[in-house]
Amino acid sequence: MTTSAHSPSPERHLGVWHAVSVCVGMVIGAGIFKTSPMVAATLNSDFMLYIAWALGGVLSFIGALCFAELASTFPSAGGDYHFLRLAFGHRMGFLFAWSRFAVIHTGSMALLAFVFGDYLGQLIPLGNYGSAVFAGLVIALLTLLNLRGIRVGLTTQIGLMSLVIGGLLALGATSVWTVSLGLAPASPLALVAPASDRQQIGVAMVFVFLAYGGWSDAATLSAEMRDPKKGIVRALLIGLSLVTALYLLANWAYLQSLGLEGLAQSSAPAADLMRRAFGPIGEVAIVCVVAITSITVMNAILITGARTTWAAARDVQHAFGLSRWDLSRGIPPLAVLAIGLMALLLVGLGTVTRGGFSTMVDYLSPVYWGFLTLSGACVIVLRIRYPQAVRPFRVPLYPILPLLFCACSIYLFWSSVLYVKTGAIVGLVVLALGAVPLLLAKPHSLKNEAASA
């Protein structure tokens, strides 16, 4: 890709564990604390619950293999944007960049900010708009921290990731303790799944994959890795393996302490588990962990989202300074600021509709899965378009694994449209607002695609 004279390229100074922290931070958000009861409610055995979460890890791992090939072969700070532009042309790339800026990344930040605000509001009540106040404040704070530079942002990310992992490990340790004291209604592991489980496993997987979403964003750091070829591959695979292990541990902890029925009926299983073991103090502690988890993912989104916006802005003649990269801080400052401001606007939307978290889920889900399907297809398209490209890592069992990943993504796209129904229209309309100027744009308004490939 071309780089304008006034926009230097990023330095290669990031290690594998920096990218792992972003990958883990993007995935382990509020999902594991909110979706486990929904999954349990659709299944009738512990065994199938473990199968569902393990299957989610396996299929996400297949996706990681696809993105590892893309990121190692075509390293770029644009991540998915760069892959989509090479595979389907600059218009699709810009449409994706718009979707990330206006829907996916900023909607995810607003969603998690509401989770943060809801939990913190339990400890510090500020009235009907307390959650929105806390949501806006945390987005503003993270934006300011990331404006100080990538090292500050990633140091924050690694520290927050450590706290999140510690919290999930604490859940497992607490379950061991409660079982040893005879406090937990541990339910037996059913080795044979009844027919009703098989009929509802598809519904369960919709919620499971919601909890696994976000891992692909670590690919945006490939251009800043000290080893851009093998480093990003290791980061994606290590990150997904760690996430799957932690998710299985968390669900084991829930089942051992609450039982399958108790988990299905719980609105806050982690809080119920800790309250059962340690009383109100334990409940407060896990509320803090959930709040920290939300901050972790928001910080990771801000790091990766700004880079997608910056990468797209480099290919637009009138980018309003979004293509500027500050070498001293290692960030695209105006892109960081723009992401933060857009997320604040969506917090306002969630506040006005009084939907908060649910409004943001409806807003972003269909758009997210639609573009993830296209990103998976990039593996096949780019193998055909660039057969001579050096590929340090190749997806095994090609093309079976990429096709399987695309099929799963299509299923989740369709399921999300059916699940959110009219709420999906809002996000799709916002996406269309970005598509209209791209379709009407004259060729000279975009930089030459061939020159930037």
LONU-678592 format. One record per residue (C-alpha): z, x, y; residue number from 1. Coordinates in steps of 0.2 Angstrom, whole numbers, plus 5000, padded with zeros to 4 digits. Each point is the difference from the previous one (the first is absolute). Example, Ala and Ser with C-alpha at 12.3 -4.5 7.8 and 13.67 -1.06 7.14 Angstrom:
2
SITE   up east north  nr
SITE 5039 5062  4978   1
SITE 4997 5006  5017   2
END
This chain:
453
SITE   up east north  nr
SITE 5000 5000  5000   1
SITE 4997 5005  5018   2
SITE 5014 5005  5011   3
SITE 4999 4998  5018   4
SITE 5003 5015  5011   5
SITE 5015 4993  5008   6
SITE 5008 4994  4983   7
SITE 5006 5015  4989   8
SITE 5001 4998  4981   9
SITE 5018 4999  4992  10
SITE 5008 5016  4994  11
SITE 5003 5002  4981  12
SITE 5019 5002  5000  13
SITE 5006 4987  4989  14
SITE 5007 5003  4982  15
SITE 4999 4988  4985  16
SITE 5017 4993  5002  17
SITE 4996 4995  5018  18
SITE 4986 4989  4993  19
SITE 5011 4994  4985  20
SITE 5013 4994  5013  21
SITE 4987 4990  5009  22
SITE 4993 4993  4983  23
SITE 5018 4995  4994  24
SITE 5005 4994  5017  25
SITE 4984 4989  5001  26
SITE 5004 4992  4984  27
SITE 5018 4998  4998  28
SITE 5003 4988  5014  29
SITE 5009 4983  5000  30
SITE 4989 4995  4985  31
SITE 5012 5006  4986  32
SITE 5014 4990  5009  33
SITE 4991 4984  5003  34
SITE 4987 4998  4986  35
SITE 5010 5004  4984  36
SITE 5008 4982  5000  37
SITE 4982 4993  5002  38
SITE 4994 5010  4985  39
SITE 5015 4995  4989  40
SITE 4997 4982  5004  41
SITE 4983 5000  4992  42
SITE 5006 5009  4984  43
SITE 5011 4995  4986  44
SITE 5005 5017  4993  45
SITE 5007 5016  5006  46
SITE 4986 5009  4990  47
SITE 4986 4991  5009  48
SITE 5009 5005  5017  49
SITE 4999 5018  4995  50
SITE 4982 4998  4994  51
SITE 4995 4992  5017  52
SITE 5008 5014  5010  53
SITE 4993 5014  4989  54
SITE 4983 4992  5000  55
SITE 5001 5000  5019  56
SITE 5003 5019  5000  57
SITE 4986 5003  4988  58
SITE 4987 4991  5010  59
SITE 5006 5007  5016  60
SITE 4999 5017  4991  61
SITE 4982 4996  4996  62
SITE 4997 4997  5018  63
SITE 5008 5016  5005  64
SITE 4988 5009  4988  65
SITE 4986 4992  5010  66
SITE 5007 5005  5017  67
SITE 5004 5017  4993  68
SITE 4981 5003  4997  69
SITE 4995 4993  5017  70
SITE 5013 5010  5010  71
SITE 4997 5016  4991  72
SITE 4981 4999  5001  73
SITE 4999 4993  5018  74
SITE 5017 5005  5008  75
SITE 5002 4992  5017  76
SITE 5014 4993  5011  77
SITE 4990 4984  5000  78
SITE 5004 4997  4981  79
SITE 4993 4983  4995  80
SITE 4990 4999  5016  81
SITE 4991 5016  4996  82
SITE 4996 4995  4982  83
SITE 4994 4983  5005  84
SITE 4989 5007  5014  85
SITE 4992 5012  4988  86
SITE 4997 4987  4987  87
SITE 4995 4985  5010  88
SITE 4996 5006  5017  89
SITE 5008 5002  5017  90
SITE 5002 4981  5003  91
SITE 5010 4997  4985  92
SITE 5011 5015  5004  93
SITE 5003 4993  5018  94
SITE 5004 4983  4993  95
SITE 5013 5008  4989  96
SITE 5007 5010  5014  97
SITE 5001 4984  5010  98
SITE 5009 4991  4985  99
SITE 5013 5014  4999 100
SITE 5003 5000  5018 101
SITE 5001 4981  5003 102
SITE 5005 4993  4983 103
SITE 5006 5012  4986 104
SITE 5010 5014  5007 105
SITE 5007 4991  5015 106
SITE 5003 4984  4991 107
SITE 5009 5010  4987 108
SITE 5011 5008  5013 109
SITE 5004 4983  5008 110
SITE 5004 4993  4983 111
SITE 5012 5014  4996 112
SITE 5008 5000  5017 113
SITE 5004 4982  4997 114
SITE 5009 5005  4983 115
SITE 5009 5013  5010 116
SITE 5005 4987  5013 117
SITE 5005 4987  4988 118
SITE 5012 5012  4990 119
SITE 5007 5008  5016 120
SITE 5003 4983  5007 121
SITE 5012 4996  4986 122
SITE 5011 5014  5006 123
SITE 4997 4998  5019 124
SITE 4995 4982  5004 125
SITE 4991 4997  5016 126
SITE 4995 4982  4999 127
SITE 4983 4992  4995 128
SITE 4989 5015  5007 129
SITE 5012 5014  4994 130
SITE 4988 5004  4986 131
SITE 4985 5002  5012 132
SITE 5010 5010  5012 133
SITE 5005 5013  4986 134
SITE 4982 5000  4994 135
SITE 4993 5004  5017 136
SITE 5013 5014  5003 137
SITE 4997 5008  4983 138
SITE 4981 5001  5003 139
SITE 5002 5007  5017 140
SITE 5012 5013  4994 141
SITE 4989 5006  4986 142
SITE 4985 5001  5011 143
SITE 5010 5011  5012 144
SITE 5005 5011  4986 145
SITE 4982 5002  4993 146
SITE 4994 5004  5018 147
SITE 5011 5015  4999 148
SITE 4989 5007  4987 149
SITE 4995 5000  4981 150
SITE 5014 5012  4995 151
SITE 5013 4988  5008 152
SITE 4991 4985  4992 153
SITE 4999 5008  4982 154
SITE 5018 5008  5001 155
SITE 5006 4982  5004 156
SITE 4989 4994  4985 157
SITE 5007 5012  4988 158
SITE 5018 4997  5005 159
SITE 4998 4981  4999 160
SITE 4991 5001  4983 161
SITE 5015 5010  4993 162
SITE 5012 4986  5006 163
SITE 4989 4987  4992 164
SITE 4999 5009  4984 165
SITE 5019 5002  5000 166
SITE 5003 4982  5003 167
SITE 4989 4995  4985 168
SITE 5009 5013  4989 169
SITE 5016 4993  5006 170
SITE 4995 4983  4994 171
SITE 4997 5007  4983 172
SITE 5017 5009  5000 173
SITE 5009 4985  5005 174
SITE 4992 4990  4986 175
SITE 5006 5013  4987 176
SITE 5017 4999  5007 177
SITE 5001 4981  5000 178
SITE 4993 4999  4982 179
SITE 5013 5013  4995 180
SITE 5014 4989  5008 181
SITE 4993 4984  4992 182
SITE 4997 4992  5017 183
SITE 4981 4998  4997 184
SITE 4992 4986  4990 185
SITE 4987 5012  4992 186
SITE 4987 4989  4992 187
SITE 4992 5006  4984 188
SITE 4983 5008  5000 189
SITE 4988 4988  4992 190
SITE 4987 5009  4990 191
SITE 4988 4985  4998 192
SITE 4992 4992  5015 193
SITE 4998 4981  4998 194
SITE 4984 4991  5004 195
SITE 5006 4995  5017 196
SITE 5003 5018  5005 197
SITE 4982 5004  4996 198
SITE 4994 4985  5010 199
SITE 5010 5005  5016 200
SITE 4998 5018  5000 201
SITE 4985 4999  5012 202
SITE 5011 4992  5013 203
SITE 5013 5013  4997 204
SITE 4988 5014  5003 205
SITE 4995 4993  5017 206
SITE 5018 5003  5006 207
SITE 5001 5017  4990 208
SITE 4985 5007  5009 209
SITE 5007 4994  5017 210
SITE 5015 5012  4997 211
SITE 4988 5014  4994 212
SITE 4988 4998  5015 213
SITE 4998 5014  5013 214
SITE 4998 5016  4989 215
SITE 4982 5003  5005 216
SITE 5005 5005  5018 217
SITE 5006 5017  4995 218
SITE 4981 5004  4999 219
SITE 4999 5001  5019 220
SITE 5010 5016  5000 221
SITE 4987 5009  4989 222
SITE 4993 5009  5015 223
SITE 5017 5007  5005 224
SITE 5005 5006  4983 225
SITE 5001 5019  4997 226
SITE 4991 4997  4984 227
SITE 4988 4986  5005 228
SITE 4992 4999  4982 229
SITE 5014 5001  4988 230
SITE 5015 4996  5011 231
SITE 4996 4982  5004 232
SITE 4996 4997  4981 233
SITE 5018 5006  4996 234
SITE 5008 4990  5014 235
SITE 4992 4984  4994 236
SITE 5004 5002  4982 237
SITE 5018 5006  5003 238
SITE 5003 4986  5012 239
SITE 4994 4986  4989 240
SITE 5010 5007  4985 241
SITE 5015 5001  5010 242
SITE 4998 4982  5007 243
SITE 4997 4993  4982 244
SITE 5016 5008  4993 245
SITE 5010 4994  5015 246
SITE 4994 4982  4998 247
SITE 5004 5000  4982 248
SITE 5017 5007  5003 249
SITE 5003 4987  5014 250
SITE 4995 4985  4988 251
SITE 5010 5007  4986 252
SITE 5015 5000  5012 253
SITE 4997 4982  5005 254
SITE 4998 4994  4982 255
SITE 5016 5009  4994 256
SITE 5011 4994  5015 257
SITE 4992 4982  5002 258
SITE 4990 4996  4985 259
SITE 4983 4993  5000 260
SITE 5006 4982  5006 261
SITE 5011 5008  5013 262
SITE 4986 5011  5007 263
SITE 4988 4985  5000 264
SITE 5012 4990  5010 265
SITE 5006 5014  5012 266
SITE 4992 5001  5018 267
SITE 5008 5017  5003 268
SITE 5002 5008  4983 269
SITE 5005 5017  5006 270
SITE 5014 4993  5011 271
SITE 5006 4988  4986 272
SITE 5001 5016  4989 273
SITE 5010 5010  5012 274
SITE 5011 4986  5005 275
SITE 5004 4996  4982 276
SITE 5005 5019  4997 277
SITE 5008 5004  5017 278
SITE 5003 4984  5010 279
SITE 4994 4999  5018 280
SITE 5000 5018  5003 281
SITE 4987 5002  4987 282
SITE 4990 4986  5007 283
SITE 5000 5008  5017 284
SITE 4995 5017  4993 285
SITE 4985 4993  4991 286
SITE 4995 4990  5016 287
SITE 4999 5017  5009 288
SITE 4989 5007  4986 289
SITE 4988 4986  5001 290
SITE 5000 5002  5019 291
SITE 4996 5019  4998 292
SITE 4987 4996  4987 293
SITE 4991 4989  5013 294
SITE 5001 5014  5013 295
SITE 4993 5012  4987 296
SITE 4984 4990  4997 297
SITE 4997 4996  5018 298
SITE 5001 5019  5004 299
SITE 4988 5004  4986 300
SITE 4988 4986  5007 301
SITE 5001 5007  5017 302
SITE 4996 5018  4994 303
SITE 4985 4994  4990 304
SITE 4993 4986  5010 305
SITE 4999 5010  5016 306
SITE 4989 5012  4990 307
SITE 4988 4987  4994 308
SITE 4998 4994  5018 309
SITE 4997 5017  5007 310
SITE 4987 5004  4986 311
SITE 4991 4984  5005 312
SITE 5001 5003  5018 313
SITE 4992 5017  4998 314
SITE 4984 4991  4995 315
SITE 5000 4988  5015 316
SITE 4993 5005  5017 317
SITE 5012 4990  5010 318
SITE 5017 5002  4991 319
SITE 5012 4999  5015 320
SITE 5008 5017  4995 321
SITE 5004 4995  4983 322
SITE 4990 5014  4993 323
SITE 5011 5013  5008 324
SITE 5010 5012  4989 325
SITE 5015 5009  5007 326
SITE 5001 5017  4991 327
SITE 5017 5004  5007 328
SITE 5008 4985  4992 329
SITE 4988 4998  4986 330
SITE 4996 4981  5003 331
SITE 4988 4989  5009 332
SITE 5012 4994  5013 333
SITE 4990 4985  5007 334
SITE 4996 4993  4982 335
SITE 5019 5001  4996 336
SITE 5004 4991  5016 337
SITE 4986 4987  4997 338
SITE 5007 4996  4982 339
SITE 5017 4998  5007 340
SITE 4995 4988  5013 341
SITE 4989 4989  4989 342
SITE 5015 4999  4987 343
SITE 5011 4994  5015 344
SITE 4987 4987  5004 345
SITE 5001 4994  4982 346
SITE 5019 4999  5000 347
SITE 4997 4988  5015 348
SITE 4988 4990  4989 349
SITE 5013 4999  4986 350
SITE 5013 4995  5013 351
SITE 4990 4986  5008 352
SITE 4995 4992  4983 353
SITE 5018 5002  4994 354
SITE 4993 5006  4984 355
SITE 5004 5019  5002 356
SITE 4998 5008  4983 357
SITE 4990 4986  4991 358
SITE 4988 4999  5015 359
SITE 4996 5018  4998 360
SITE 4998 4999  4981 361
SITE 4987 4986  5003 362
SITE 4992 5010  5014 363
SITE 4996 5016  4991 364
SITE 4999 4997  4981 365
SITE 4982 4994  4997 366
SITE 4993 5014  5012 367
SITE 5010 5013  4991 368
SITE 4994 4996  4983 369
SITE 4982 4997  5005 370
SITE 4998 5018  5008 371
SITE 5009 5008  4985 372
SITE 4987 4993  4989 373
SITE 4986 5008  5010 374
SITE 5010 5016  5001 375
SITE 5001 5001  4981 376
SITE 4981 4997  4999 377
SITE 4998 5015  5011 378
SITE 5003 5011  4985 379
SITE 4984 4993  4991 380
SITE 4989 4999  5016 381
SITE 5004 5018  5005 382
SITE 4997 5007  4983 383
SITE 4983 4993  5002 384
SITE 4997 5004  5018 385
SITE 5007 5018  4999 386
SITE 4997 5006  4982 387
SITE 5001 5018  5005 388
SITE 5016 4999  5010 389
SITE 5014 5012  4993 390
SITE 5013 4989  4992 391
SITE 5016 5010  4997 392
SITE 5007 4984  4991 393
SITE 4990 4987  4990 394
SITE 5006 4983  4995 395
SITE 5001 5001  4981 396
SITE 4991 4986  4989 397
SITE 4988 4998  5015 398
SITE 4994 4986  5004 399
SITE 5012 4990  4989 400
SITE 5016 5004  5011 401
SITE 4992 4997  5017 402
SITE 4992 4983  4994 403
SITE 5017 4995  4993 404
SITE 5009 5004  5016 405
SITE 4987 4990  5010 406
SITE 5001 4985  4988 407
SITE 5019 5000  5002 408
SITE 4998 5001  5019 409
SITE 4988 4986  5000 410
SITE 5012 4989  4990 411
SITE 5014 5004  5013 412
SITE 4989 4996  5014 413
SITE 4996 4983  4993 414
SITE 5018 4997  4995 415
SITE 5006 5005  5018 416
SITE 4987 4987  5008 417
SITE 5006 4986  4988 418
SITE 5019 5005  5003 419
SITE 5000 5001  5019 420
SITE 4987 4986  5002 421
SITE 4997 4996  5019 422
SITE 5011 5015  5005 423
SITE 4986 5011  4994 424
SITE 4988 4993  5013 425
SITE 5009 5008  5014 426
SITE 4998 5018  4993 427
SITE 4982 4997  4995 428
SITE 4996 4993  5018 429
SITE 5008 5015  5008 430
SITE 4989 5011  4988 431
SITE 4985 4990  5005 432
SITE 5004 5004  5018 433
SITE 4997 5018  4996 434
SITE 4984 4996  4990 435
SITE 4991 4991  5014 436
SITE 4998 5015  5012 437
SITE 4995 5011  4986 438
SITE 4986 4988  4995 439
SITE 4994 4999  5018 440
SITE 5002 5018  5005 441
SITE 4985 5010  5004 442
SITE 4996 5015  4990 443
SITE 5003 5012  5014 444
SITE 5018 4993  5003 445
SITE 5005 5009  4984 446
SITE 4999 5018  4996 447
SITE 4986 5005  4988 448
SITE 5007 4997  4982 449
SITE 4989 5013  4992 450
SITE 5007 5014  5012 451
SITE 5018 4996  4996 452
SITE 4999 4998  4981 453
END
